[in-house]
């Protein structure tokens, strides 16, 4: 049975026109299987098992056996990912680095300890032994630059997300209909809609209990400064830096930001924004939609579109993505997008005696078969090939949340370096999300995001010394201004002066030098 | 019941035997080490019972002290404690040139002072109140109710606090609403953070903290109260003249221990309750260390801050101890 499906997979692979290696060449070693130890911590699902169907299949195809030696908790799934970082630190502190280390949030870690000797540099290995990875990097030099450490070496093979769209503006279109309003097209109209939600009782219960705009993660509220031509987060990491005309900058000291915060403070005072936006937390979306209280938010396409199933409980419930309202200068901007390269992936430990075989194994996941295995699971078990395309089996889609099922079979692991295929997601994305994505695709609202830099030790020291304080101060004032306990207009000059005295310019200086080294200015 | 074997002088036989042996040995050998060895041989069971505690101290408190040196090093996990280069007092300079660290130190002291002022007397008062309850069933029920919050995890406590002080659905704002006042978003207002935090701490720990004082009260000799009753003292007078003076040594010891913990506020609760908007009053040394040191992997800086904390705490304990010894003849050592 197993051999049969192997043959099927190989046949399917070679039937395609892409440069796939011929039969049998996926085998990395002949004879006895090569055993490599692995530490695997990944964000979305808290365990790793050698016997997941995907891992078994990979073993069969490559003759490389991964042996799980993970240390440290892989249990915490908080947004800051501290659990993963702790596990990596624990692993390194224990003095034993496994042959392969795969983790979410691995970039800064390998880029710091790789140059110190904890991980094997990969540039030459990729050049000589990893044709598929090399082919990818040849096409995307920007991503190749983004994963490098300060010494110019790559120390990890990243998880590369596919698909452009992440979050969108969502609005209760049935509320709009109830009040006879159109989908807002400008920031002024957006404000008018939110005010109508607040004052005209769209849920019809006779109380002004509606929460016009809310956000599960309060930094999403700050993203609204783009409506006043400001910038908030330079990437999918909150409060991240951004690049303007080849200069590394930050959103939190621009004129548009100041204007945006001033207006958000006004919205907050008028009750257009959830009064509890800073403390309501991750259950806000669940609570406010299911209680028929929330009017608009800025959140992920797929999961937010799913709330339309509430229409069976709430009469007429309809939640649709809307295009970003035009800003005061008429620009429509969606600041959030799926980042091109994640800081997740895997690396080769310094005690690995088989670096060549290991990089070949990494390369396997970038072959046609490997990529399909990483994305869709095992053919015949999780998906079938239909017209040359992998299509999930219906019983697999029906078995519960698809992402979770995939994790439970070892697919879509973010601690593995692989190139995601967005087709895996489209097959089970709800119609509302697909409609929204089509809307955003048509409008082309996305802006480039910041892919990050790798510091050398001196730069790292300066960054560590100042950035924490600068960031804390930025966030402190940001919240104070929105809550009305400070006045952004009155305090602005002092704010800028204080940022400088806390070391903002030093931080921007090292960001800039690292950026120029990494991306060639 | 087994009959006690006693000697003519009233001593149990075993003790008399020991006395005799001890006296003999004294005559034969006056060597200190031999006596010590004999002492161990005789009392080894007691030392065996002490052993786990000693091992615990060595493994978890003394051995980690080796790692304290990273406060003076440019620490890299990969290079390890021994191989990281020395940097002298660089981390301390970083700390003391950082306004936010200094603010965190000041916040820590302020929150601890409030805790001491309001949180320290609370369990004593509670214990005295329990002591005056006559109905045993009622007393036990009341005690159980006030002990309970101690066993709830901080995460749940924080959830309760956030809900209770919520501006839209919270009980506190509902009550405020009855008086026609506008709701207050307490958890984002710096001036409210400390009262809420200290109040929560008292609610959670006062009951459990009262146990030690209740035990001390139980140890007061009943004859004192009996003679006070004979002298016509009322309950109020008995409390002030007998109970409190009798448990004063316990109070002082608890106070010294408490002062030693002044730099340690329960930071997990702060992390769960604070916001950038309330950093101004809520950010304490431990939360600052957590954000700057651990989240961004600066273990050496975090170790320096921890060492600073420990030195301050040590100085405070020594001061409190010597003051207590001087003025009340009660002290830890």
Interface residues (C-beta under 8 A of the other chain):
Chain A: X80 X82 X85 X89 X92 X93 X95 X112 X113 X116 X117 X118 X209 X275 X276 X278 X279 X464 X465 X468 X469 X472 X473 X475 X476 X478 X479 X480 X483 X485 X502
Chain B: X76 X77 X78 X79 X80 X94 X98 X99 X100 X162 X166 X167 X168 X183 X185 X187 X188 X189 X190 X275 X276 X277 X279 X280 X283 X291 X292 X294 X295 X296 X297 X298 X301
